[in-house]
């Protein structure tokens, strides 16, 4: 499901966040196998892979690390 809904969807904001965090599909799959889902999700959140309600609704720009927005080219 993650591959189809995130990695294969160019417009997915989560795809851009995963790319920003340097997490390819194989990395995610390996992390879930090794560390389990909850640990993997905690790690991704610490790396900026999340959306606040305001960001999700388009009311706030998505900025991570003071240098990345979803609207700029990675």
N, C-alpha and C positions, 0 to 999 in steps of 0.2 A: 504494500500500500504506500509506503514512504517513497519508494522509487517512482511509482506512477503519479502520486499527488504532489511531490516536491521536486525531485530531481529531474523528472521529464517534463516539467511545466516551466517554461522560460519566464512566465510572468509571476511565478510564485515568490512572495516576499521571503518565505522561509528558505527557498533555494539560494537567494542572494545572501541571506544571513549565514547559511551553512558554508557557502563559498568564502565569505568574509572570515569565518572561523577556521577555514582550511579543512573542512570536513567533507570528504567525498563519500559517495554511497558505501564503498567498501570499508572505509574507516568507521562509518556508523554501524554497519553490520557487524564488524569485528568487535567494536566496543560493546555492543549489546550482548554479543555472545560471551565475551570475556567478563564484563563488569555488571551485566544485567541492565534492564531498561531504566530503572530509577536512578542509578549512578550515572548512566550515560546522559540522561536528561538534565541532571544537576550540573554535570560538567558543561554541557552545551549552554545552559543558561548562564553559567559563569563566564562563558566565552562570548556572550552577547546574542545568542540564538533564542530570542523571545520577542514578543510584541506586547506592548501595553495595550490597554483598551483604547486609549486615544490614538495610538499608532495604527491599530487594527482598523479603527473606524475612519482613518484618514484625517483626524483632527490635529494630529501632531506629526511632525517629520520624524522619520526613523534615523536616529544618529547613534552610532556606537563608537566609542573610543575617541570622540571629538573629531573624527575624520571620515566616517563612513555614513552616507545616507543611502536609502534605497533608491534614490533618484539619480545618483551619480554612477558613472561607469566603474565597474571593478576591473 
